[in-house]
Every structure is written in C-alpha cells, then in structure tokens.
Amino acid sequence: MSEITPEELGRRLQADDEDVLVLDIRHREEFEDWHVPGSRNVDVYDDLVDDPGAAREALADLPDEAIVTVCTEGVVSRTATDVLEEMGYDAATLEDGMSGWSRVHRHAPIPVDIDGQLLQVARPGKGCLSHVLVSDGEAAVFDASHYLDEYEALLDEYDADLVAALDTHAHADHVSGGAELAARRDAPYSLHPADALEIDATPLEDGETLAVGDVEVEVIHTPGHSEGSVSFDVGGEALLTGDTLFHESVGRVELGVEAGIEDADVEDNAATLYESLQRLLAYPDDVVVLPAHDPGSPDPPVVATLGEVRARNADLGRDRGDFVETLASDVPDHPPNFERVKRANVGQASVSESEVADLELGPNNCAAE
C-alpha cells in the first residue's frame, strides 16, 4: 500500500496536476464541512469498515488516473487504497489524512510598497493566514501556527533575525506557535494584555509603534472578536486585521464568552466590534487588508484593498443597530474544540505536542457568517 505525504500532495495540487484525483471516502456531512480543495467524495466509509468488498461497486467508475485516498486520520483510507489497487487503480493514501493536510503551509510575497518584504504564509487545511515582515536583516512573524518549520525556513532564507513574534489575538481555531517561535529565536512574544490572561507576553498597547528594520508597525487595538484583538498598520501600506475584519465578513463575538474567559455581554462585544471597524474603515481605500483567516482553503497571496473589501463585505454596510443584532443572534457553528484552544492561547490550559493535531481537526469557523 502506497502513501503520499501531505506536502507532496500540496505541491502537486499547487502545480495544478490534472492527473491526480483526491478521493475523500468520509461521510458526506464531514466532507461538506471540511475537505481538500477539488477533491471528490464517495461515501464508502462504512462499507470499508464493515465489508471492504462492498465498496467496489461505488468505486468502479473512477477515472483512470492517479488516486489519493483521504479520510480523517489516514486509517480507513488505507483500506480504500488496498481495494482500489486490487481493482487495478493507481492509488495511494494521504499520510495522516485530513490531520496531515492541516499541517501543510505555503507562502508567497504580498505586493506592497515598503522598505522590505511582507510574506503571507497560508495553511489551506485550516484556512489560516499568517504573515512575516522582513526588513534590513530583521523580521517579525504575526499569527504563527504551531507548526514552525515554514517560518524558520523563511527566517533562514532571508537571513533575518527574529525581533518579534506577535498574535493579533488569542485564537480559537488553532494553537498559536508564537511563544514557541519566540523562545527558539530568543525574541519577545507579544499579545495584548486583555488576551494574555495567564501567559508570559510582552504587552501590546494601542498606538504603540514597533520597528522591524526600516519598517514601522503601529498597533491598533480593535476589540470585539476578543477583548485583546489588535490590528497592525504595516508601513501605512497594509493592515493585518486578525479576526476583526475579513474580506467578506467580520469576526464573531461570542467565542470568548462561551469559552468562559470573558466576563462580557455578546451584544456589547458586537457594539465594540462595530466601533473597531470604524477605526479601520478610516484608512485609505488603497491600503491592503490582510486578515488572519480565509475559510476557502487559501492559496497565497490572499489580498484585497480596503476599497474592495468595502464593496463586497455586506457587514460593513449595516448600521450599528442592525450590525449588533445580526452578530449577537445569528451564531454559526463553533470551531472544533474552541474552548480548549482558546484557553491554551490565553495561558489557562496546556496542550501537549501530541494533542495539537486532534484539537485542530475540522473547519475554520471564526467568521461571523
């Protein structure tokens, strides 16, 4: 039985390899929630568990091309690969399944006019976007995932010293790697005090300016999604908006309350977020908006100007009353394990290396809609 690593599959898909079919054998509902982009779902999971031969009929009409089978952890999909190979198909199993796909990272430069380089690191399996600013031999990493190889490789590639690892907020969908990256590179880890409840972090304050080489980064306190949410103005050219402002939505306002770490009212949070958005909307239309998430399995760079965001983000057209009512009442599905993840990121829970993958399994649900 053959296997393919998530990284190799990612490279083939990014190269638009038309000769590979990603075959997801999970239940339809799981597939619809979260899957590898472009994959095909044939729900034969139960057959493969109970009687693998019974899956043959449903698998008989697949195209004659390389097939990569996928399930959640890469276990039942091994049986699918065995069956397909017996049927004469060229098949392999995605190592660690969707859990492995969640670890894949890609990066690309962002076209902004600064005295340095701004890079976006996308994690398509989780919809996460993080950013690396490099200027004059120094670097800052914003919203790093727990899987640090991509960031360390970029620091080495640009021969840059890490001067800051920062989070826009205490995330609810993934365990932050910011503090660990900072420790490895002997740099400070920074988070707003309202989110750094029991974690050792250099405090971020509204209006504070950080220097990364020749580029100035201004901290903008934009609470609402969380009490300590901040955005970063990078050289007047880009806004790293965390989960405050997405390209087509805004951050949800109840996660910290429901995780038990905010003594707040959801309606008040929505009103606070509305005011935070007004601060961001005061920036020029040509500034680039770079959120921390894009649920559409992002391929970097994921960019839009503030003017483009105004035009396509319906939440920005709501008046204050409608905005508050909508966000407080229309609550979508929560990110998986968000309470534990959120508490880990504020320092109230510990998560072992072996637990991270399981905690982060599932789709990104940090947007309000």
RONU-210220 format. One record per residue (C-alpha): x, y, z. Coordinates in nm, 3 decimals. Layout:
<rs>
X, Y, Z
X, Y, Z
...
</rs>
This chain:
<rs>
X, Y, Z
0.000, 0.000, 0.000
0.145, 0.333, -0.112
0.135, 0.663, 0.078
0.183, 1.025, -0.025
0.283, 1.297, 0.219
0.058, 1.599, 0.265
0.344, 1.822, 0.148
0.383, 1.629, -0.178
0.009, 1.635, -0.241
0.011, 2.008, -0.172
0.288, 2.059, -0.428
0.102, 1.857, -0.690
-0.223, 2.043, -0.633
-0.049, 2.381, -0.635
0.111, 2.286, -0.967
-0.243, 2.212, -1.094
-0.160, 1.847, -1.158
-0.464, 1.730, -1.352
-0.356, 1.366, -1.333
-0.435, 1.322, -0.964
-0.779, 1.264, -0.817
-0.818, 1.325, -0.444
-1.082, 1.077, -0.331
-1.241, 1.150, 0.007
-1.417, 0.842, 0.144
-1.565, 1.002, 0.458
-1.934, 1.057, 0.528
-2.090, 1.328, 0.314
-2.152, 1.565, 0.607
-1.788, 1.553, 0.716
-1.674, 1.614, 0.361
-1.902, 1.913, 0.318
-1.770, 2.066, 0.640
-1.403, 2.030, 0.553
-1.208, 1.880, 0.263
-0.909, 1.914, 0.035
-0.998, 2.163, -0.241
-1.104, 1.993, -0.564
-1.146, 1.653, -0.403
-1.427, 1.412, -0.487
-1.641, 1.247, -0.223
-1.757, 0.887, -0.248
-1.911, 0.795, 0.087
-1.797, 0.436, 0.133
-1.659, 0.476, 0.484
-1.899, 0.231, 0.650
-1.850, -0.028, 0.376
-1.474, -0.005, 0.410
-1.502, -0.062, 0.785
-1.761, -0.342, 0.775
-1.706, -0.517, 0.441
-1.442, -0.364, 0.210
-1.560, -0.567, -0.088
-1.896, -0.392, -0.071
-1.727, -0.064, -0.164
-1.621, -0.191, -0.506
-1.943, -0.100, -0.686
-1.931, 0.264, -0.575
-1.564, 0.286, -0.674
-1.599, 0.117, -1.012
-1.647, 0.428, -1.228
-1.347, 0.634, -1.118
-1.128, 0.787, -1.390
-0.810, 0.613, -1.497
-0.563, 0.842, -1.318
-0.360, 0.851, -1.001
-0.589, 0.848, -0.697
-0.508, 0.973, -0.348
-0.749, 0.844, -0.084
-0.839, 1.059, 0.215
-1.014, 1.012, 0.549
-0.974, 1.193, 0.880
-0.657, 1.025, 1.010
-0.541, 0.816, 0.713
-0.655, 0.482, 0.858
-0.973, 0.375, 0.678
-0.840, 0.536, 0.359
-0.563, 0.273, 0.364
-0.831, 0.011, 0.319
-0.972, 0.217, 0.032
-0.629, 0.219, -0.131
-0.600, -0.157, -0.093
-0.939, -0.209, -0.256
-0.857, 0.030, -0.541
-0.524, -0.138, -0.606
-0.700, -0.476, -0.619
-0.933, -0.322, -0.878
-0.638, -0.214, -1.091
-0.625, 0.156, -0.998
-0.306, 0.350, -0.929
-0.383, 0.454, -0.570
-0.205, 0.593, -0.268
-0.318, 0.707, 0.077
-0.276, 1.060, 0.208
-0.049, 1.017, 0.508
-0.237, 1.114, 0.826
-0.543, 1.209, 0.622
-0.707, 1.545, 0.688
-0.495, 1.576, 1.001
-0.188, 1.570, 0.779
-0.344, 1.808, 0.527
-0.399, 2.051, 0.814
-0.020, 2.079, 0.856
0.053, 2.195, 0.501
0.181, 2.554, 0.472
0.251, 2.766, 0.163
0.392, 3.116, 0.129
0.401, 3.399, -0.123
0.509, 3.766, -0.124
0.250, 4.041, -0.093
0.284, 4.333, -0.337
0.314, 4.632, -0.103
0.541, 4.935, -0.129
0.753, 4.906, 0.185
1.126, 4.906, 0.250
1.132, 4.532, 0.294
0.929, 4.223, 0.217
0.590, 4.121, 0.350
0.516, 3.750, 0.308
0.194, 3.561, 0.360
0.200, 3.207, 0.495
-0.122, 3.019, 0.421
-0.236, 2.699, 0.584
-0.502, 2.577, 0.341
-0.618, 2.286, 0.557
-0.720, 2.526, 0.838
-0.792, 2.843, 0.644
-0.524, 3.022, 0.849
-0.318, 3.314, 0.721
-0.006, 3.438, 0.898
0.246, 3.699, 0.792
0.620, 3.754, 0.800
0.771, 4.101, 0.771
1.139, 4.120, 0.673
1.341, 4.441, 0.654
1.713, 4.518, 0.682
1.803, 4.184, 0.837
1.519, 4.183, 1.090
1.188, 4.000, 1.089
0.857, 3.986, 1.271
0.611, 3.695, 1.249
0.239, 3.757, 1.300
-0.010, 3.483, 1.395
0.225, 3.187, 1.359
0.073, 2.841, 1.362
0.205, 2.571, 1.595
0.394, 2.414, 1.303
0.704, 2.630, 1.286
0.914, 2.481, 1.003
0.780, 2.721, 0.738
0.858, 3.030, 0.947
1.203, 2.910, 1.047
1.282, 2.830, 0.683
1.179, 3.183, 0.580
1.390, 3.341, 0.853
1.687, 3.137, 0.734
1.617, 3.207, 0.366
1.615, 3.583, 0.427
1.899, 3.562, 0.680
1.686, 3.766, 0.919
1.692, 3.788, 1.297
1.350, 3.750, 1.458
1.281, 4.061, 1.663
0.917, 3.989, 1.746
0.657, 3.713, 1.731
0.310, 3.861, 1.767
-0.051, 3.745, 1.770
-0.339, 3.967, 1.667
-0.546, 3.793, 1.938
-0.587, 3.469, 2.130
-0.706, 3.243, 1.851
-0.994, 2.998, 1.889
-0.930, 2.765, 1.594
-0.561, 2.677, 1.627
-0.290, 2.666, 1.890
-0.052, 2.959, 1.848
0.313, 2.891, 1.780
0.415, 3.250, 1.854
0.555, 3.195, 2.202
0.748, 2.883, 2.097
0.894, 3.055, 1.789
0.999, 3.350, 2.004
1.168, 3.119, 2.254
1.355, 2.934, 1.981
1.484, 3.258, 1.829
1.542, 3.449, 2.155
1.285, 3.715, 2.071
0.986, 3.859, 2.260
0.637, 3.718, 2.217
0.371, 3.989, 2.212
-0.004, 3.985, 2.279
-0.249, 4.245, 2.406
-0.286, 4.224, 2.788
-0.664, 4.166, 2.764
-0.592, 3.835, 2.591
-0.269, 3.743, 2.770
-0.454, 3.632, 3.082
-0.205, 3.380, 3.218
0.068, 3.374, 2.957
0.405, 3.548, 2.964
0.383, 3.802, 2.682
0.516, 4.146, 2.606
0.207, 4.369, 2.616
0.082, 4.538, 2.302
-0.073, 4.881, 2.357
-0.293, 5.091, 2.132
-0.089, 5.341, 1.930
0.242, 5.175, 2.009
0.494, 5.169, 1.721
0.730, 4.878, 1.664
1.035, 4.899, 1.436
1.121, 4.600, 1.217
1.430, 4.702, 1.025
1.327, 5.010, 0.828
0.953, 4.948, 0.856
0.732, 5.087, 1.131
0.439, 4.881, 1.256
0.163, 5.055, 1.453
-0.059, 4.867, 1.696
-0.433, 4.939, 1.667
-0.650, 4.799, 1.946
-0.958, 4.662, 1.768
-1.154, 4.463, 2.030
-1.486, 4.289, 1.973
-1.389, 3.949, 1.839
-1.183, 3.921, 2.157
-1.112, 4.180, 2.422
-0.745, 4.190, 2.324
-0.779, 4.186, 1.946
-0.539, 4.418, 1.769
-0.468, 4.507, 1.408
-0.129, 4.615, 1.274
-0.060, 4.901, 1.035
0.248, 4.791, 0.839
0.422, 5.096, 0.699
0.096, 5.263, 0.606
0.056, 5.012, 0.322
-0.109, 4.706, 0.480
-0.346, 4.631, 0.764
-0.307, 4.296, 0.939
-0.661, 4.274, 1.072
-0.656, 3.939, 1.252
-1.014, 3.820, 1.302
-1.155, 4.171, 1.328
-1.208, 4.223, 0.956
-1.218, 3.955, 0.685
-1.258, 4.024, 0.317
-1.621, 3.914, 0.313
-1.720, 3.902, 0.679
-1.613, 4.012, 1.028
-1.509, 3.832, 1.343
-1.769, 3.658, 1.555
-1.824, 3.799, 1.902
-1.928, 3.515, 2.134
-1.630, 3.276, 2.142
-1.450, 3.426, 2.441
-1.775, 3.446, 2.636
-1.871, 3.086, 2.565
-1.516, 2.964, 2.638
-1.555, 3.116, 2.985
-1.263, 3.358, 2.957
-1.454, 3.682, 2.901
-1.694, 3.829, 3.155
-1.874, 4.015, 2.879
-2.207, 4.051, 2.705
-2.229, 3.936, 2.343
-2.430, 4.242, 2.238
-2.168, 4.468, 2.398
-1.895, 4.280, 2.213
-2.079, 4.333, 1.885
-2.110, 4.705, 1.956
-1.741, 4.719, 2.042
-1.652, 4.541, 1.719
-1.862, 4.790, 1.524
-1.657, 5.076, 1.669
-1.331, 4.893, 1.599
-1.431, 4.851, 1.237
-1.495, 5.224, 1.206
-1.131, 5.282, 1.304
-1.014, 5.052, 1.026
-1.257, 5.197, 0.773
-1.098, 5.539, 0.826
-0.787, 5.419, 0.641
-0.739, 5.495, 0.269
-0.910, 5.267, 0.018
-0.580, 5.154, -0.134
-0.441, 5.003, 0.187
-0.414, 4.623, 0.163
-0.629, 4.423, 0.408
-0.469, 4.102, 0.533
-0.684, 3.901, 0.775
-0.567, 3.602, 0.980
-0.814, 3.362, 0.819
-0.981, 3.277, 0.493
-1.210, 2.974, 0.517
-1.181, 2.897, 0.145
-0.864, 2.683, 0.168
-0.643, 2.980, 0.082
-0.364, 2.976, -0.173
-0.139, 3.276, -0.105
-0.138, 3.561, -0.153
-0.493, 3.629, -0.034
-0.518, 4.007, -0.065
-0.776, 4.280, -0.119
-0.766, 4.654, -0.084
-0.985, 4.821, 0.175
-1.188, 4.971, -0.111
-1.252, 4.622, -0.249
-1.346, 4.495, 0.096
-1.595, 4.780, 0.142
-1.761, 4.683, -0.187
-1.801, 4.312, -0.115
-1.836, 4.284, 0.261
-2.206, 4.316, 0.345
-2.137, 4.352, 0.719
-1.969, 4.688, 0.659
-2.290, 4.828, 0.509
-2.503, 4.759, 0.816
-2.597, 5.040, 1.051
-2.495, 4.999, 1.413
-2.825, 4.854, 1.534
-2.854, 4.601, 1.254
-2.489, 4.504, 1.293
-2.523, 4.437, 1.665
-2.848, 4.245, 1.630
-2.715, 4.029, 1.345
-2.386, 3.933, 1.511
-2.541, 3.868, 1.850
-2.823, 3.648, 1.723
-2.700, 3.470, 1.409
-2.437, 3.237, 1.556
-2.279, 2.983, 1.317
-2.119, 2.651, 1.413
-1.827, 2.687, 1.652
-1.469, 2.600, 1.561
-1.395, 2.246, 1.687
-1.260, 2.234, 2.044
-1.258, 2.613, 2.057
-1.288, 2.630, 2.436
-0.970, 2.427, 2.492
-0.782, 2.601, 2.211
-0.881, 2.945, 2.335
-0.782, 2.865, 2.693
-0.447, 2.732, 2.572
-0.377, 3.054, 2.386
-0.451, 3.275, 2.688
-0.236, 3.054, 2.911
-0.515, 2.882, 3.107
-0.458, 2.532, 2.964
-0.161, 2.333, 2.848
-0.164, 2.133, 2.525
0.091, 1.864, 2.453
0.252, 1.823, 2.112
0.057, 1.502, 2.057
-0.278, 1.674, 2.129
-0.246, 1.964, 1.886
-0.341, 1.778, 1.569
-0.658, 1.633, 1.721
-0.762, 1.965, 1.877
-0.730, 2.145, 1.545
-0.914, 1.892, 1.331
-1.205, 2.044, 1.146
-1.306, 2.353, 0.952
-1.227, 2.715, 1.030
-1.535, 2.888, 1.171
-1.401, 3.218, 1.303
-1.605, 3.446, 1.078
-1.947, 3.572, 1.186
-2.110, 3.432, 0.871
</rs>
